[in-house]
Amino acid sequence: MVRCHIPNLPDCTASKTSLNVEARDPDGDRLIYRYEVSGGRIVGAGPSVVWNLEDLPDGEFTATVFASDKKGGETSSSILFKVATTRWTSIVIPCPVVSVECADNYSVGQRAVFTATVSGGDGYTKPTFYWTVNWGRIVTGQGTTKIEIEHKEKWGETLTATVSVGGYDPSCYSTASCSSKILE
């Protein structure tokens, strides 16, 4: 989610700010947006809305957007603002650290297991996981932190699994990989 910066955008005032969401569905499905705020109200619908913060007392307020498709996939992102008597500042939410663990090697025919770990970031985001592999077939776990890959032949080759973690600020680098050698 990106907040406008006063006075750079004409629709920003001391009590209103634009929220612009950049989200993509891996399958290309149309996304539906839903917002939750801890103060004020959202005006509009879709990926670009106005967060009206009129008459709020000093304090911290959160806006969370949920982007979902009609197939059950959902991701979210939050932004935290601090209101201090006509002085508005946005608080930078740290990016998560994404890593993938795997064994050094697997035997031909043995299912390869890859596990993603996400640490840091904000406490509001429910991460989503989308895996890709350079060869073989993901047999279980797509959309979760752990996958199993079925692979046949190609001994001597390297099998690499990459996870893309969604739900965080798009400027965060949220992709990690791990590689294993396939032995005869």
WOQUI-V167004 format. One record per backbone hydrogen bond with DSSP energy under -0.5 kcal/mol. CO is the residue of the C=O (numbers start at 1). NH is the residue of the N-H. E is the energy in kcal/mol with one decimal. If there is no record, write none. Layout:
CO&NH&E ; CO&NH&E
This chain:
2&20&-1.9 ; 4&6&-0.6 ; 5&8&-2.0 ; 5&9&-0.8 ; 9&12&-1.5 ; 15&53&-3.8 ; 16&13&-2.2 ; 17&51&-3.5 ; 18&4&-1.2 ; 18&20&-0.5 ; 19&49&-2.3 ; 20&2&-1.7 ; 21&23&-0.6 ; 25&28&-1.9 ; 32&68&-2.4 ; 34&66&-3.2 ; 36&64&-3.1 ; 41&52&-3.0 ; 42&44&-0.5 ; 43&50&-2.5 ; 47&21&-3.0 ; 49&19&-2.8 ; 50&43&-3.1 ; 50&52&-0.8 ; 51&17&-1.6 ; 51&53&-0.6 ; 52&41&-2.0 ; 53&56&-1.3 ; 59&83&-3.7 ; 61&81&-3.2 ; 62&38&-2.2 ; 63&79&-2.2 ; 64&36&-2.5 ; 65&77&-1.8 ; 66&34&-2.1 ; 66&68&-0.5 ; 67&75&-2.2 ; 68&32&-2.9 ; 69&72&-1.0 ; 73&69&-2.1 ; 75&67&-2.7 ; 77&65&-2.6 ; 79&63&-2.3 ; 80&91&-2.1 ; 81&61&-3.0 ; 81&83&-0.5 ; 82&84&-0.6 ; 82&89&-1.5 ; 83&59&-2.2 ; 84&87&-1.8 ; 86&88&-0.6 ; 87&84&-1.9 ; 89&82&-2.2 ; 90&92&-0.5 ; 91&80&-0.6 ; 92&94&-0.5 ; 95&121&-0.8 ; 96&98&-0.6 ; 97&119&-2.3 ; 99&117&-2.7 ; 101&115&-2.3 ; 104&181&-2.4 ; 106&183&-3.3 ; 107&110&-2.0 ; 112&149&-2.9 ; 113&103&-0.5 ; 114&147&-2.5 ; 115&101&-2.9 ; 117&99&-2.3 ; 119&97&-3.5 ; 125&127&-0.8 ; 126&76&-0.5 ; 128&166&-1.9 ; 130&164&-2.5 ; 132&162&-2.9 ; 137&139&-0.6 ; 137&150&-3.0 ; 140&148&-2.0 ; 141&144&-2.6 ; 145&116&-3.6 ; 147&114&-2.0 ; 148&139&-2.6 ; 148&140&-1.2 ; 149&112&-2.4 ; 149&151&-0.5 ; 150&137&-2.2 ; 151&109&-1.0 ; 154&157&-1.9 ; 157&182&-2.6 ; 158&160&-0.5 ; 159&180&-2.6 ; 160&134&-1.9 ; 161&178&-1.7 ; 162&132&-2.3 ; 163&165&-0.5 ; 163&176&-1.9 ; 164&130&-1.8 ; 164&166&-0.6 ; 166&128&-1.5 ; 169&172&-2.3 ; 172&174&-0.8 ; 174&165&-3.3 ; 176&163&-2.7 ; 178&161&-2.2 ; 180&159&-3.2 ; 181&106&-2.2 ; 181&183&-0.6 ; 182&156&-3.9 ; 183&108&-1.9
